[in-house]
Amino acid sequence: MDDIVKQAMAKWPNVPDCYGWLGLDARGNWYMRDDQAQALGRFGSGIAGSKGSELRHGKLIDFIARNYAADARGCWYFQNGPQRVFVELQAAPLVWRLQPDGAVQDHMGRSAQVKHCWLDESGHLYLEADIGFGLVHTQDIGQAALAVEQGQWRPKDVLRAELEPQFGFTKSPELLHK
């Protein structure tokens, strides 16, 4: 966590949490969800406009990445100074990118060591790694299939409905808040 964030938290310890305004999609993109986007429906519902506006400012995205964490309930958030901005997840808290050399990184560029591989009923591939749980990016499925064929990963079956309780994350912290 950034020092400036820690200082703000110490200076203003009782700032209310924020829900529904930030989303992470299944491709590792961050979205700002204004009132209009939230009124259209849940993040990742497939309703046009409900995702909000994709964040494209590199320094802001880097700041979010450095201050992205989970609480004891498995709710992921971005610590924005003294305020926790809880993140609506389309799929999982991390999105894995496979590198040409076979290395694995999350959507924020952090390297990971894969522990287990999971396949849901729709064919989505997930990795459980030393730094967390996430979905393999759709553009990397071909490379992931090679890793499975070569025996590097042995996918276990999992039902999508069981992902949150099994891996300890909450896709919609806002629903717990209400």
N, C-alpha and C positions, 0 to 999 in steps of 0.2 A: 504494500500500500504506500502511496506517495506520502512524504513527510507533510506536505501542505494539507493533505486530507486529514492526517492524524491531528495536526494542530487545530484545524477547524472543528473536528469532533470534540476536542478538549475544550475549546472556547464556547461552543454551542452544543451542549450534550443532549438537549431535549427537542431537536427538530423532528417534526412528524415524518414518518416514512411515506414514500410515494409509490403508488400502485397503478399499473395499467399503461404507463407512459413509455415504456421501453420494451422492445421485443427482440429476440434472437431467432432468426429463421433456420430452416434445416440446411441451409448452405453457409451458415456462419456469418450472415449479414445482420447488422444492427438496424433497428427501425425505431424512429420516434413516432409515438402514437398520440396525436392531438385529440381534442374532444370529438371531432368529426370522425376520425378513424375508430375511436372507441365506441361511438354510437352505432357504427356499422356492424359490429360484432366482435367476437373473441379473436385474438391474434391467431393467425394460422387457420382460421375457419374456412378459408377459401372464398369468402365474400370479397368482391373487388373493393379495394380501398381500406379494408379492415387492418391491414398490416401497418399502414401509415406511410411515412416518408423514410426511405433508406438513408442512413447516415453515410456520407462520403468524405467527410473532413478527416484526413489521416491522423492529425494530432488528437482530435477528439476520440477517435476510435482507439488509438494507443492509450489514452488516458483511461477510457472505460476498461480496456484489457488489463491495465496495471492494477485496477481497483475493483476487479470482478471476483466475487467470492460467494460462498453459501453460508447460510445460518444453520442452526441446529435442526431446523425443520426440513432442511433440504431445499429451501427457497433461495434461489440465486439472485444476487443484487449487485448493483454498481454503487460503490460508496462515493457519492458526489459531494465532497466536502463533508459537512455535518449531516447530510441527508442520505438515507438509504433509498435507492431507486430500484425497486424490485422488478425483475425481468420476466416477461411472459415468454415461455419457450415453445417453439413450434414442435420440436422433436425431443431434444436433450440439451443438457447444459453445455456440452462441448460438441464441436463438429471437427472430425478428423480429416486431415489432408495427408495423403501418402506422397512421399518424396521419391524422386527417381531412383535413389539408392536403397529404397525400402524402408527408410526411416519414417516415423509417424510424428506429426505435429498437430496441435489443436488449432482452431481458427484464429488464435492469437499469436501463433508462431512458437509455442512452447513445445519442446521435444518430450516424447513419452515412450515408455516401454509397455508394450501390450502384454496383458496378463491373460485375458480371455476374449473370445469372439462370440457374438450372439447373432442369430438370424430370426427375425420375426415372421409372422404369417403372411406378410405382404412382400417379403423379400428384402426388407431393409436390414443392412448390416451394421452392427454396433460393436464397439470395442470398449472393453474395460481395461484401463491402463493405470499405471502408477499415479497419474495426476487426475484421474477421474474417468467418468463414463460419457460416451458420446456416440454420435451417428457418423458413419463414414460418408463423406461428401459424395454426391452422385457422380461427379466427374472422375472419381477415383475408384469406382466399382470394378472396372476392368483390371486394374492393378491389384485390387483386393482379391478378386477371383483367382488371379495367379497365385497369390499368397496361400489361398485355401487349397488350390490344386497341388501346390508344391508341399503341402503339409505344414507350412509355417503356422497357420491358424486352423483350428478345428471348431467350426461354428456349432454352438449348442442352440437348440430351439428355445424361443421365448415368445410369449404372447405380448403384444404391444401394451395391452391393458395392465400387464404385470411389471412393466419397466420401472415406473415411478416407485412403487413400494419395494421392489427388489433391489434397486440401485440407489435408493434414498434421495430422490430429487422430486421437486414439485413443479409441474409445467406452468401452473397458474397460481402464483402466490396471492393474487387478488381474490381468488375464490376462498382461500383460507382466511383472508382478512375480513370478508363480509360477514 
